[in-house]
């Protein structure tokens, strides 16, 4: 699984970082970014929860 934060859609709410800090972090422009790709298999459920919890659907998930 891979994840990508679409910068233009991110509103910097931090939901993804709070849900899965092992995969998401703040980027230099105070928008969330994925810090690991591919997502380690043990973190896929948490990463998927972060994708689903994004209020602006700013995170793209790929198998």
Helices and strands as residue ranges (DSSP letters): E 2-5, H 15-19, E 24-26, E 32-34, G 41-43, H 44-53, E 59-62
